[in-house]
Amino acid sequence: MKSFRKELVFNLPYRRQFVNITAEVEAALAESGIREGLLLCNAMHITASVFINDDESGLHSDFETWLEKLAPEKPHDQYHHNGYEDNADAHLKRQVMGREVVVAVTRGRLDFGPWEQIFYGEFDGRRSKRVLVKIIGE
């Protein structure tokens, strides 16, 4: 069995943003040479997320609206966490959207269902953050 590890780095200009990272993950899979196995992709920061869903702008807008209703950014003083930082809402949004995805690798490809894509969700951006791609298999 082989193991492969790669970090993707993102520095997004906005506090909150969803980015389709499927192509970058597929490139890492191709680089690994693994044909059968499992791929883990996870955010390495507690205010970011990796998730699978449809690449549809209306849906992403709905995510943003829904998450902001669940954990509004402001007023900052509504959160006990906020003091030195003002990102308590980002921690809560990440908790809802999830930390990672695991995708089967079959014949050297991500074994997705229809419309599935991998996304990086940023909830406290404007600085460099990492996503781990770890692949095991043969």
LINGINOR-V676932 format. One record per helix or strand of 2 or more residues. SS is the DSSP state (H for helix, E for strand). FROM is the first residue (numbers start at 1). LEN is the number of residues. Records with the same first field share a line. If there is no record, write none. Layout:
SS: FROM-LEN, FROM-LEN
This chain:
E: 2-9, 17-4, 37-7, 48-6, 100-7, 109-2, 117-6, 129-9
H: 22-11, 57-14, 76-3, 88-10
